[in-house]
Amino acid sequence: MKRVIFIQARMGSTRLPGKVLMDVAGKPMLSQQIRRLKECTAIDEIVIATTVNIADDSIVRIAHKEGVGCFRGSEQDVLGRFVGAAQQYKADVIVRITADCPLIDPKITDRVIKELINHSNEYDYASNVINRTYPQGLDVEAFYADTLLRMNRLAQSQPSREHVTFFLRYERPELFLCGSVIDDEDNSSLRWTVDTEADLSLIRALYNGLNLGEKVALYPEILAYVKSHPELSRINADVKKWNPIP
């Protein structure tokens, strides 16, 4: 059973264009994320799922430089892009991660993958986002290839084509068996994703304070540092969370 992480990436972000290649501790943010994901033990491959737009040629170059796979597809039909990527790389288990999560945790990622695989007769999909206890920015979704194909066949609305798991999570959740990975402590109010300059400032402060450009500190260490420096969370406290429901 081939397990593949697909990092969803493009340069044309609406809120912060080009964010995935902005500098974080001397490297593009996407490169830092790839470096962290290479610490995962429950995967077989990492692939960047980007678009056919010329602007995303730079993302393809990062994939080649970092020694990971790359697939190019539609910018708007992201669900279709994932189907093409999964088929090209013969993935049995698709692990979806977005490229604006430079603090992504390899152990949490492994835990979500194992939750899906260890309950293969119970779950079509597993994640840490439906019942959120981890900070936004540690988001991991894992699902089987047949689950992806079912979503692709049934999903017709614009939101369900643009947001890969929208159909499963919001439109017809009753059609799928879903498992959740939750933590003992609820820190879902913390925002560690990058959509704005304020988000990026926080990430840079954390990378600097914890020397994350040189090591892969895991979630407990980063959380302890954030809690001991409450001023950090105030940097992006005013950023509104994205609401996927139209």
Disulfide bonds with the S-S distance in Angstrom:
none
